[in-house]
Amino acid sequence: MQILKTFAVAALGATALAGAAMAQEVTIGVSIPAATHGWTGGLNWHAQQAEMRIEEQHPEIDIVLVAADGPSQQANDLEDLVAIHDIDALVVLPFESEPLTGPVRNVKEQGVFVTVVDRGLSQEGIEDVYVAGNNTALGAVSAEYFLSRLGEGDNIVILRGIPTVIDDERFNAFMDGIEGSGINVLDHEYANWNRDDGFEVMQDFLSRFPDIDGVWAQDDDIALGVIEAVRQAGREDEMFIVGGAGMKEVIEMVMDGSELIPVDVLYPPAMIATAMDVTVAHFTSNGPVSGEYILGAPLITPENAENFYFPDSPF
Amino acid sequence: MTVQAHEGVKPAKRRFSIDYHTMGPLLALIVLCLVGFVLNPAFLSEGNVTNLLTRSAFIGIIAVGGTFVITAGGIDLSVGSMAAVISGIMIIVMNGAIDTMGVGVQTVLFGCLVSVVLGTAAGFLNGFMTTKGKIEAFIVTLGTMGIYRSLVTYFADGGTLSLDFDIRDVYRPVYYDAVLGVPIPVIVFALVAIVGWVLLNRTAFGRYCMAIGSNETVARYSAIKVDRVKTLTYVIQGLCVSVATIIYVPRLGSASSSTGVLWELEAIAAVIIGGTMLKGGYGRIGGTVVGAIMLTTIGNILNLTDIISNYLNGAVQGVIIIAAVWLQRGNLGHLNIFRRKPSA
């Protein structure tokens, strides 16, 4: 009984404290790369959506969203967020891991709750929460699909992204996945996550290789360029193309049961919203939130495509 | 092409200079093609050659305009962003015009008209601010480069603007069709180059450009309307950008913030590889055409072979560009022995 009472008092006190905390403004800074290509465009859109939604749900929370054009500008942004906006929490998608590890650590040392998204920092233990897509799974899931469609002696070409860790993780996981299957990788070239480059690289692959059974573009922007090149060559019936990310145009094609783009693999720019929600939960929920959240990279098929379709998003 | 030095500003030993000037970049291109063929015979297949020429049309057309700007001593860094924003607005306009104008050639023509108007206006703006505003061209166009790039990002909401699928079917042939086996973009490229050549080498305007590029003050004392001519070069550049976008949009039917990134540098590189002086005073349209084709060829050859690591593609491009210009300048230096030394 006595114990119960103590509990009750403690609980009351805690509620009162929580109430006081709630009344206080919580400022969350969100720092992401500017919309320089399709995926970051989606990222910015989803971040803005999440900002509106969260601020509406929680009047006491103020979100400051800043987009940077490069790593050094992002480092400046982080300083400004602390100095000017006096943030309580930071959600950051680092432009690059190495140059931003120091600046994010400085923010952490000011006692700010830190959530890192997608690109991990190069030093462990700085962030409270880590939310990321799974590049290795993206490669592995894609490889699995190729195994289900192709076999011994079939030829594929690969269009890679920009030479980065992200690209390497995807590529290596894919190569591991198809190892020993007898699927023949004719060549792989960088297409820089860009439609025009995808178009041109694929044109060259098409004039170079008379027999291609599959194309792994590992990105939807590249995939859309590849489609045009394949159409121009009139070789739509020969091969299929697998992109990645979950761009709405590509998901539409998957939904329509396209032969050329039968599936897509998810790498959602909406992960920024997940990260923001988790960070908000740190201030509003009674459950613990610290830890790592690795999102899946599911295969998007005509059956489940609807779940991944955001017609209003620019991506 | 071989007689253009007649009208140029270089006097003595004309006949020698004609051959070396013209042949320099062309020789480099021929060597490059031979290398390509040896590395992969598919290089000279009909499909690949048409791909190559069609691809070089964008940069080529823009570079023809750039030749005027650079010859007259200016520079335009905004062309890549300008191409992106014009493509974006064309797409928005055409999508919006479907309701009133329907899906048909008239809508596409309307889009093209908008493109030409925008290109002219954007070029005029660059020229006007450079001449009347007395701001260096580098700064003006650096500014407009940033403005146009963010405008297209803004219009696209950070994503991609896509042309309506029905309109695309109408517009698509402009990029993908061919007349007598020659793709339309290549024909447009050739026409632009011919018009540009005549304008630069056979008209008073062309001579004024070279005169201004050589020495603006002297040109002014010679009663050349320097500001007007310089502004006109930027308008020509803008027009060329709009022509390039008119054949670019039907290719992928989309525009985004990654459209036309670094085209300005490729165009400038094409102009310089072709033998035009970066400091102005002397321009060659024929060389620019060769330069543009050469730049595309390098990328194409690298895609057709896997003996060079992917990581080194940029390095190979850099080496070839420098080597090509060195050949060009090397010949110039050689010839300078025979003539009075030019100011550099």
Interface residues (C-beta under 8 A of the other chain):
Chain A: A34 A35 T36 H37 G38 T40 G41 G42 N44 W45 R160 P163 D187 H188 E189 Y190 N194 R195 D196 F199 E200 V201 Q203 D204 F205 L206 S207 R208 D221 L224 G225 E228 Q232 A233 E249 S313 P314 F315
Chain B: N40 A42 S45 G47 N48 N51 R55 T153 A156 D157 G158 G159 T160 S162 Y176 R251 L252 S254 S256 S257 S258 T259 V261 G299 N300 N303 L304 D306 N310 Y311 N313
